Amino acid sequence: MKKHRSSSTFSRGGITFIGNYLPRRCGIATFTADLYESISSQSHRANNLVVALSDTPNHYAYPPQVRLEVEESDIRSYWDAAEFLNASNTDLVCLQHEFGIFGGISGSYILELIARLNMPVVTTLHTVLKNPDLNQRTVLQQVIRCSERVVVMSKVGMRLLEEVYRIPQEKIDFIPHGIPDVPFVESCLYKDRFGLQGKNVLLTFGLISQNKGLENVIESLPMILEHCPNVVYFIVGSTHPNVKKNEGESYRLGLMRLAKELGVEDHVVLHDGFVRIEELIEYLQATDIYVTPYLNPEQSVSGTLAYAVGAGKAVISTPYWYAEEILSDGRGMLVPFKNPKAIARAAVKLLANEIERFSVRKRAYEFGREMIWARVAQRYMQTFQMAQRTPVISSNPLPLHFAIKP
């Protein structure tokens, strides 16, 4: 089976985005929605649409651009989506790939969709594993085989695709994680909106789960408060839906107990909710130091860290891959994993030295100008055009299931 193109540039059709989508609560849903809006505003075409992955039989209240839902655990739903897209006026598909959002072993069901398509596919990889198991490696290689272009959001992701998955460099595009375009402002101008006048604000936001390492920041607070008694640590975000389904709110409750045991409960605020982007920006603008104390070193992208850097925040982070890359050249401070003392030392240093903190913020903000959605959308459009010009390739219409081991 071959993929067909009508021309070397986009025709009267549109772009279809496949991935999780708001109001589903996850980072990929937010990313897909932002990418759709940014591309649509630049392409000025009304035919762009979304195919959303759903993890519940109750369905989400999707906006009108979501023309079709794929039930992640129903293989027939993937076949139906391929048939729908081949009958539509879609010129190109932009797939958001993360192993955990598709059904089948290692998310193999997505191959049932993209291998059947008659238009080019551009795939954005949200995770690139350094040590994949056989099934993960096979699935990702098949996804890339069915894609004309592959987008990664970090340089380490590019290197891993070449070294681990043997993907030719000329097929890979580096496009940074998109961020909202916000002004560079002083945090004091926004603190009164949250009743935080006179406070030094630390912030972590995003879906909560144990791999975020938030307990390490709470454990650092007694040491920070010895030097900076007005510090308050905000944790903004709901528990990850999968974690909540399997474990309830045990992690969040554990954080609250820890704060009480350490005597810092008055300095910790857990805001339970999936906040709108406008409210999230206000939290960021009121922040003095943003913290990502994550525990997994093999994390190749973090949307929350990208947002913080783009907002010109002073950042303290553990040295996971993406943080090492984006905070290099003095754009933030790295501390060892699971080390509350190091977090405390870094926070006290930044809070005590306003000149140094301003320099870190300014370097981060200037770096982030290349990550605003308008520029990211332009780079995606260039990648889409390259995909349209790629020579017609043969594509196996069915994934190689014999290689997937249960």
C-alpha positions as CSV (number, residue, x, y, z in Angstrom):
1,M,0.0,0.0,0.0
2,K,1.2,3.5,-0.8
3,K,0.5,6.9,0.7
4,H,-0.7,9.4,-1.9
5,R,-0.3,13.1,-2.1
6,S,-2.2,15.4,-4.3
7,S,0.5,18.1,-4.5
8,S,3.7,19.4,-3.0
9,T,1.8,22.0,-0.9
10,F,-1.4,22.0,1.0
11,S,-4.5,21.9,-1.1
12,R,-8.0,23.0,0.0
13,G,-8.0,20.4,2.8
14,G,-6.8,20.8,6.3
15,I,-4.7,19.3,9.0
16,T,-6.0,16.7,11.4
17,F,-4.5,16.5,14.9
18,I,-4.6,13.2,16.7
19,G,-4.0,13.1,20.5
20,N,-5.6,13.7,23.8
21,Y,-7.6,16.9,23.9
22,L,-9.2,19.3,26.4
23,P,-11.3,19.0,28.5
24,R,-9.4,15.8,29.2
25,R,-7.0,16.6,32.0
26,C,-3.4,15.8,30.9
27,G,-0.4,17.6,29.5
28,I,-0.8,16.2,26.1
29,A,-4.4,17.3,25.9
30,T,-3.3,20.9,26.7
31,F,-0.4,20.6,24.2
32,T,-2.6,19.3,21.4
33,A,-5.2,22.1,22.0
34,D,-2.5,24.8,22.0
35,L,-0.9,23.4,18.9
36,Y,-4.3,23.2,17.1
37,E,-5.2,26.8,18.0
38,S,-1.7,28.1,17.0
39,I,-1.6,26.3,13.6
40,S,-5.2,27.2,12.8
41,S,-4.6,30.9,13.5
42,Q,-1.6,30.9,11.1
43,S,-2.9,28.6,8.4
44,H,-6.2,30.5,8.2
45,R,-8.0,27.4,7.1
46,A,-11.4,26.3,8.5
47,N,-10.9,22.6,7.6
48,N,-8.5,21.7,10.5
49,L,-9.9,19.2,12.8
50,V,-9.1,17.0,15.8
51,V,-9.4,13.2,16.4
52,A,-9.3,12.8,20.2
53,L,-8.3,9.8,22.2
54,S,-10.7,9.1,25.0
55,D,-10.2,6.9,28.1
56,T,-13.8,6.9,29.3
57,P,-17.1,5.5,27.9
58,N,-18.9,8.5,29.3
59,H,-17.2,10.8,26.7
60,Y,-15.8,14.3,27.3
61,A,-17.6,17.5,26.4
62,Y,-15.3,18.2,23.5
63,P,-15.4,21.5,21.5
64,P,-16.6,21.5,17.9
65,Q,-13.2,21.0,16.3
66,V,-13.1,17.4,17.8
67,R,-14.9,15.6,14.9
68,L,-14.2,12.1,16.0
69,E,-13.4,10.2,19.2
70,V,-11.2,7.1,19.4
71,E,-11.8,4.8,22.3
72,E,-8.3,4.0,23.3
73,S,-8.9,0.3,24.2
74,D,-11.2,-0.5,21.2
75,I,-9.1,-1.6,18.2
76,R,-12.1,-1.1,15.9
77,S,-12.2,2.5,16.8
78,Y,-8.8,3.0,15.3
79,W,-9.9,1.3,12.0
80,D,-13.0,3.6,11.9
81,A,-10.8,6.7,12.4
82,A,-8.5,5.7,9.5
83,E,-11.5,5.2,7.3
84,F,-13.0,8.5,8.4
85,L,-9.8,10.4,7.6
86,N,-9.2,8.8,4.3
87,A,-12.7,9.9,3.2
88,S,-12.2,13.4,4.5
89,N,-10.4,16.3,2.9
90,T,-7.4,16.0,5.3
91,D,-4.1,16.9,3.7
92,L,-1.9,15.8,6.6
93,V,-2.1,14.2,10.0
94,C,-0.2,15.5,13.0
95,L,0.0,12.8,15.7
96,Q,0.9,13.3,19.3
97,H,2.6,10.1,20.5
98,E,3.0,8.9,24.1
99,F,3.0,5.2,24.8
100,G,0.4,5.4,27.6
101,I,-2.4,7.1,25.7
102,F,-3.1,4.3,23.1
103,G,-4.5,0.9,23.6
104,G,-2.7,-2.4,22.9
105,I,0.7,-3.6,24.0
106,S,3.0,-0.6,24.3
107,G,0.3,1.5,22.6
108,S,0.5,-0.6,19.4
109,Y,-3.2,0.1,18.5
110,I,-2.2,3.5,17.0
111,L,-0.4,1.6,14.2
112,E,-3.8,0.3,13.2
113,L,-4.7,3.9,12.4
114,I,-1.7,5.6,10.9
115,A,-0.5,2.6,8.8
116,R,-3.9,2.8,6.9
117,L,-3.8,6.5,6.1
118,N,-3.5,7.8,2.6
119,M,-1.9,11.1,3.6
120,P,1.4,12.1,5.2
121,V,1.9,11.8,8.9
122,V,4.0,14.1,11.1
123,T,4.5,12.6,14.6
124,T,5.5,14.6,17.7
125,L,7.2,12.3,20.3
126,H,6.4,13.3,23.9
127,T,8.6,10.5,25.3
128,V,11.8,9.0,23.9
129,L,13.1,6.2,26.0
130,K,16.8,5.5,26.4
131,N,16.3,1.8,27.3
132,P,13.0,0.7,25.7
133,D,11.9,-2.9,26.0
134,L,11.4,-4.9,22.8
135,N,7.8,-4.0,22.4
136,Q,8.4,-0.3,23.0
137,R,11.2,-0.2,20.5
138,T,9.2,-2.1,17.9
139,V,6.1,0.1,18.3
140,L,8.1,3.4,18.1
141,Q,10.1,2.3,15.1
142,Q,6.8,1.3,13.3
143,V,5.3,4.7,14.2
144,I,8.3,6.4,12.8
145,R,8.2,4.2,9.7
146,C,4.6,5.3,9.1
147,S,5.6,9.0,9.5
148,E,7.1,11.3,6.9
149,R,8.6,13.5,9.7
150,V,9.2,13.1,13.4
151,V,9.3,16.1,15.8
152,V,11.2,16.0,19.1
153,M,11.2,18.8,21.7
154,S,14.7,18.4,23.0
155,K,18.2,17.8,21.7
156,V,18.6,14.7,23.8
157,G,15.5,13.3,22.1
158,M,17.2,13.8,18.7
159,R,20.3,12.0,19.9
160,L,18.4,9.1,21.3
161,L,16.4,8.6,18.1
162,E,19.6,8.4,16.1
163,E,21.6,6.3,18.6
164,V,19.0,4.0,20.1
165,Y,16.4,3.7,17.4
166,R,18.7,4.2,14.3
167,I,16.5,6.9,12.8
168,P,18.2,9.0,10.2
169,Q,18.8,12.6,11.2
170,E,17.3,14.0,8.1
171,K,13.9,12.7,9.1
172,I,13.9,14.4,12.6
173,D,13.0,18.0,13.3
174,F,13.7,19.7,16.6
175,I,10.8,22.1,17.6
176,P,10.7,23.3,21.2
177,H,7.7,22.9,23.4
178,G,5.3,25.8,22.9
179,I,4.6,28.3,25.6
180,P,2.2,31.3,26.0
181,D,3.7,34.7,25.2
182,V,3.7,36.6,28.5
183,P,5.4,39.8,29.6
184,F,8.5,39.9,31.8
185,V,7.2,41.3,35.1
186,E,8.0,41.5,38.8
187,S,6.2,39.0,40.9
188,C,5.1,41.6,43.4
189,L,2.6,43.0,40.9
190,Y,0.6,39.8,40.9
191,K,0.8,38.6,44.5
192,D,-2.1,40.7,45.8
193,R,-4.4,38.6,43.6
194,F,-3.7,35.6,45.8
195,G,-3.3,37.5,49.1
196,L,0.5,37.0,49.0
197,Q,1.8,40.5,49.6
198,G,5.1,40.3,51.4
199,K,5.6,36.6,50.7
200,N,8.3,34.8,48.8
201,V,6.5,32.3,46.6
202,L,7.7,28.9,45.5
203,L,5.5,27.1,42.9
204,T,5.2,23.7,41.3
205,F,2.2,23.1,39.0
206,G,0.9,20.2,37.0
207,L,-0.8,16.8,37.5
208,I,0.3,15.3,40.8
209,S,1.9,11.9,41.2
210,Q,4.7,10.3,43.2
211,N,7.3,10.7,40.5
212,K,7.1,14.5,40.9
213,G,9.2,14.4,44.2
214,L,7.1,17.2,45.8
215,E,7.9,15.8,49.3
216,N,11.5,16.9,48.8
217,V,10.5,20.5,48.5
218,I,8.3,20.3,51.6
219,E,11.2,18.7,53.5
220,S,13.4,21.6,52.5
221,L,11.0,24.2,53.9
222,P,12.2,24.1,57.6
223,M,15.7,24.9,56.4
224,I,14.5,27.6,54.0
225,L,12.3,29.2,56.7
226,E,15.2,29.6,59.0
227,H,16.6,32.2,56.6
228,C,13.5,33.3,54.7
229,P,10.5,33.1,57.1
230,N,8.0,34.5,54.7
231,V,8.2,31.7,52.1
232,V,5.1,29.9,51.0
233,Y,5.1,26.9,48.7
234,F,2.2,26.5,46.3
235,I,1.4,23.1,44.7
236,V,-1.2,23.7,42.0
237,G,-2.8,20.8,40.2
238,S,-5.1,17.9,40.6
239,T,-4.0,14.3,41.1
240,H,-3.2,12.5,37.8
241,P,-6.5,10.8,36.7
242,N,-4.8,7.4,36.4
243,V,-3.2,7.7,39.8
244,K,-6.5,8.8,41.4
245,K,-8.3,5.8,39.8
246,N,-5.7,3.4,41.2
247,E,-4.5,5.0,44.4
248,G,-7.0,7.7,45.3
249,E,-5.6,10.8,46.9
250,S,-3.1,8.9,49.1
251,Y,-0.1,10.9,47.7
252,R,-1.7,14.3,48.2
253,L,-2.8,13.4,51.7
254,G,0.7,12.2,52.4
255,L,2.1,15.5,51.4
256,M,-0.3,17.3,53.7
257,R,0.6,15.0,56.6
258,L,4.3,15.6,56.0
259,A,3.9,19.3,56.1
260,K,2.0,19.0,59.4
261,E,4.7,16.7,60.9
262,L,7.4,19.2,59.9
263,G,5.5,22.1,61.3
264,V,5.3,23.9,57.9
265,E,1.6,23.4,57.1
266,D,1.0,27.1,57.2
267,H,3.6,27.5,54.5
268,V,2.2,24.9,52.1
269,V,-0.8,25.4,49.9
270,L,-2.2,22.5,47.8
271,H,-4.6,23.9,45.2
272,D,-6.6,20.9,43.9
273,G,-7.8,21.6,40.4
274,F,-6.9,21.6,36.7
275,V,-6.6,25.4,36.3
276,R,-7.3,27.4,33.1
277,I,-4.3,28.8,31.3
278,E,-5.2,32.3,32.3
279,E,-5.2,31.4,36.0
280,L,-2.0,29.4,35.6
281,I,-0.2,32.4,34.1
282,E,-1.3,34.5,37.1
283,Y,0.2,31.9,39.4
284,L,3.4,32.0,37.5
285,Q,3.6,35.7,37.4
286,A,3.2,35.8,41.2
287,T,6.0,33.3,41.6
288,D,9.6,34.1,42.8
289,I,11.0,30.6,42.3
290,Y,9.6,27.7,40.3
291,V,10.6,24.2,41.4
292,T,10.6,20.9,39.5
293,P,11.9,18.3,41.9
294,Y,11.1,15.4,39.6
295,L,12.5,11.9,40.3
296,N,12.9,10.4,36.8
297,P,16.2,11.4,35.2
298,E,15.1,10.1,31.8
299,Q,12.5,12.8,31.1
300,S,13.0,14.3,27.7
301,V,10.4,17.1,28.0
302,S,8.4,19.0,30.6
303,G,5.7,21.4,29.6
304,T,5.6,23.0,33.1
305,L,9.3,23.7,33.1
306,A,9.0,25.2,29.6
307,Y,6.2,27.5,30.8
308,A,8.2,28.6,33.8
309,V,11.3,29.4,31.7
310,G,9.2,31.3,29.2
311,A,7.6,33.4,31.9
312,G,11.1,34.4,33.1
313,K,11.0,32.6,36.5
314,A,14.1,31.7,38.5
315,V,14.0,27.9,38.5
316,I,15.4,25.2,40.8
317,S,15.2,21.7,39.3
318,T,16.6,18.2,39.6
319,P,18.9,17.3,36.7
320,Y,16.5,15.3,34.5
321,W,17.4,15.4,30.8
322,Y,15.1,18.3,29.8
323,A,16.1,20.4,32.8
324,E,19.8,19.9,32.1
325,E,19.2,21.1,28.6
326,I,16.8,24.0,29.0
327,L,18.5,25.4,32.2
328,S,22.0,25.4,30.9
329,D,24.1,28.5,30.5
330,G,22.8,30.1,33.7
331,R,19.1,29.8,33.0
332,G,18.4,28.1,36.3
333,M,19.9,26.0,39.1
334,L,20.2,22.2,39.2
335,V,20.2,20.2,42.4
336,P,20.7,16.5,43.1
337,F,17.7,14.1,43.1
338,K,16.0,13.6,46.4
339,N,18.1,16.2,48.2
340,P,16.0,18.6,50.3
341,K,19.1,20.3,51.7
342,A,20.3,21.2,48.2
343,I,16.9,22.6,47.4
344,A,17.0,24.7,50.5
345,R,20.5,26.0,49.8
346,A,19.5,27.0,46.2
347,A,16.3,28.7,47.3
348,V,18.0,30.7,50.1
349,K,20.7,31.7,47.7
350,L,18.3,33.0,45.0
351,L,16.0,34.7,47.5
352,A,18.9,36.4,49.3
353,N,20.5,37.7,46.1
354,E,18.0,39.8,44.0
355,I,20.6,40.7,41.4
356,E,21.5,37.1,40.7
357,R,17.9,36.1,40.7
358,F,17.1,38.8,38.1
359,S,20.0,37.7,35.9
360,V,18.8,34.1,35.9
361,R,15.2,35.2,35.1
362,K,16.3,37.4,32.3
363,R,18.4,34.7,30.6
364,A,15.5,32.3,30.9
365,Y,13.0,34.8,29.5
366,E,15.2,35.7,26.5
367,F,15.7,32.0,25.8
368,G,12.0,31.4,25.9
369,R,11.2,33.9,23.1
370,E,11.9,31.1,20.6
371,M,9.4,28.9,22.3
372,I,6.3,31.1,22.1
373,W,3.5,29.4,20.2
374,A,3.5,31.7,17.3
375,R,7.1,30.8,16.4
376,V,6.6,27.1,17.3
377,A,3.6,27.1,14.9
378,Q,5.7,28.5,12.1
379,R,8.2,25.8,12.5
380,Y,5.5,23.1,12.5
381,M,4.2,24.6,9.2
382,Q,7.7,24.3,7.7
383,T,7.8,20.6,8.9
384,F,4.3,20.0,7.4
385,Q,5.5,21.4,4.1
386,M,8.6,19.2,4.2
387,A,6.4,16.2,4.8
388,Q,4.3,17.0,1.8
389,R,7.4,17.1,-0.4
390,T,8.7,13.8,0.9
391,P,8.8,11.2,-1.9
392,V,6.0,8.6,-1.9
393,I,6.9,5.7,0.3
394,S,5.6,2.2,0.5
395,S,3.8,1.5,3.8
396,N,2.7,-1.8,5.3
397,P,-1.1,-1.3,5.8
398,L,-1.0,-3.5,8.9
399,P,1.4,-3.3,11.9
400,L,3.8,-6.1,12.4
401,H,1.9,-7.8,15.3
402,F,4.2,-10.8,15.3
403,A,6.9,-8.6,16.7
404,I,4.8,-7.4,19.6
405,K,5.2,-9.9,22.5
406,P,2.4,-10.1,25.1
